[in-house]
Amino acid sequence: MTAPAVAGSIRRRLLVMLIGSAGLLAVLLYFVVQNVARQVAQQSQDNILSASALSVIDSARTVDGELTVDLPYAALSMLDSVTDERVFYTIRFGEEVLTGYADLPRVTAAGAEATHLSAQYLGEEIRIAAVARPFSTDLGRELLEVSVAQTLSGQRESLARSSRLALSVGAGFFALTAILALLIARATVRPFERLTASISRRGPTDLRPVTAPVPQEMAPLVASLNGFMNRLEASLNRSEEFIAEAAHRVRTPLAVVRTKAEIIQHNVKRQENKAAIAEMIAAIDESSRTAGQLLDHAMVSFRLDRLAQEEVDLRALMVATVDRLRPMADIADILLETGVADAASVKGDPILLQNALQNLIDNAIKYSPAGTAITVALEQEADGARLCVTDQGPGLPTEAQTSLTERFVRGANAAGIIGSGLGLTIVEEVITAHGGILELSNTTGGGACASLFFPSA
Amino acid sequence: MRQFVLSLCLICWGSLTTAFEIEDQARFGPAEAATTLNILSTTDTAIFAPMIESYLAITPDTAIAYTVASSTDVAGAVIDGDERFDLVISSAMDLQIKLANDGYARPHISAVTRALPEWARWNDMVFAFTQEPAAIVLSDTAFAGLTMPRSREELISLLRRHPDRFAGKVGTYDLRISGLGYLFATQESRVSETYWRLTQVMGGLNARLYCCSSQMIDDVASGDLAVAYNVLGSYALQREGEENVHILFPSDFTALMLRTVLIPQTATAPDAAGAFLDHMVGQAHSGGNGPFGIDRWLGQSDAAALRRIDLGPGLLVYLDRLKRAAFETEWTNAILQQ
């Protein structure tokens, strides 16, 4: 059997696609989480800066027409509560810097709501919040602006933390989806594997359509597979019928030809002509025997398809078959006898079983020299019944005991003996259909032993 | 080496012409040392010398020039930058924070500083190496026949009940000239209103104002003063056991000041400065009650009453021009009562 050409794998393709998209999503998730975290960190820093700036501006009052600002302690200490931060502030009234860091970048505050700005100051990145509120003093009405700024170490720290979190969330997501992808890929491929297994499990002649349910996507494949098997079976049946028909049609004229050849053999006088006709008769015998076995084989195939389940008495079958073949053995000057005959029975087709045993004994007679004996025995063993045909012939060629059961294969030492090579094939098919085993071996004293073993159910 | 001697001369010359007032100058270590560390400090040479010597003992080939000035002058010198120092040690936590906050300090991160507790470092620039409570030193003779007070409340009522005995015999920092006095005063005013009542009472008794802890303690010891309010615990504890010196860590609350060190941005030998900083801070924080231990000045103070002044930008608030002016006005009104 040639291995099919393989291009790619559905499972691998699924895995690559699923894991690839999981990776893409994980990276996306990482950036989304990080971005959200950055906004949250920025927002919370802005909130605390706004609170600080508002607490400063809330401390401003006009006393006797003069503006006083009483910087609250918490306004600056709250900015440092979680992480160490450098803080800066400026308090302006109009254009005049009342106190604080005059060179801090100025943010034009819109009003009560805090305005925020990121900037550089003293070589560090800072975030500024500014609020403004109008105040009237002796000098007139002016805007009081309070800017509070802090460095970003806390924000950086929380970003680093959330970045680590985002990374582990992304990695965890990826790992989880990778595992899921593996499971999904396996589940997807399973119906294919089931179909393959159910077809591989079948016997060599089982060409029934696949009836087990399959996923919708596989239905066309199974339908065409069933159609294919259907056609194959039909074509097999046709050729079996054709062979049986051909054998039948050949055998009858061959019998006529053989009779004529024998008559002619009687009438010719010259020795060389006599020999030639003898050769002709041998050839006709071989053809006739092959045709007979082909017919047998067709019959066996037919009966095997619809195997009967009768209770068959193996001892009666053995005795009857030996009795029927004894005249043939006598002609060849071979002693055919029954040995041990235990009582045993098996469920099956008696005609097929008899045919199988007949073939074995036939073979033994054919390959045994004159003056030897063939013993047929039936033994009930611990785990089944064994029908055994032992001869004293040349034995089996050891190198090819298994190939002997293939169609038209004959032993290397079988030259000169009439045979088609179909006998053992038929035996094996029958015994296999009955759940038994055909065993071929050589006995220690020379000669072959063929046994049919029927394991007890 | 010639260049080094020359630069040393220049430094000496520079220090002669500098604007800030040098209280003391000393040089430790070999004259021909490869590295010279310039330390600017508010701590008296005699007190800090053992720390310097312990460092020089393990670090040969290093010399240390030690300059003492007042805390305002120390901060001013760093901001000026005319003269370059490698380490700045100050008892004025607020000014040290201000220097660091405004970018005059250089971050220093090492295994030693990483191991420090959170309260002992700020922004990897300012590191605490002592903690010293604010103490009240009382004269035994002046309080003869009276129960020694244990809290501010008790002190207030005693002062009120015996004005004749205590008039002119109460002393405290003039916080217009003493940075440390200002720091203690502002922090106490945050904690409790008692501070203002006590200041009022002291004002009523014609309180005498001082620049420094040691002079106040001297005057208590000599009997000129009955009460020295808010002197440095470290100075007071060194005089403990002397006749007439009774040290009180008030039980209502005791402000705990941190003496800190930083490396200025202009340091010429920042690596050596870092090594010295690690040595002194490491000695302090692993020393407990030992000679350099950070807890050695806690004395008999009540741990529950101790209120450590946080290193942080909150300290900038009372350095604010407006805030300081307002506070000084209020204080002056209370203490001088003109």
Interface residues (C-beta under 8 A of the other chain):
Chain A: T68 V69 D70 L71 P72 Y73 A74 A75 L76 S77 L79 D80 D84 E85 R86 V87 F88 I91 L98 T99 G100 Y101 L122 G123 E124 S153
Chain B: A100 N101 D102 G103 R121 W122 N123 D124 R190 D310 G312 P313 G314 L316 V317 Y318 D320 R321 L322 K323 A326
